[in-house]
Amino acid sequence: MASDLSDRAYRLLTEDDDEGRACEAISDDACVEAPVNYLRNAGNGAATKLAEQVASPGVV
């Protein structure tokens, strides 16, 4: 279920219908984890940017 959801979100965000390019240079096990890791990385970037904006001196 979660893997299916992450796969759909990954394809929506990257518009990538061909996994061959992304998975060409990595193992099959790593290719399965690529969508989840992409979403984690994107979420981390968004949270970091939000934290920087909240903590900036111009907010107060």
Residue pairs with C-beta under 8 A, 6 or more apart in sequence:
3 32
3 35
3 36
6 35
6 36
6 39
7 35
9 35
9 39
10 16
10 34
10 35
10 38
10 39
11 17
11 35
13 38
13 39
13 42
14 38
16 22
19 31
19 34
22 31
22 34
23 30
23 31
23 34
26 34
53 59
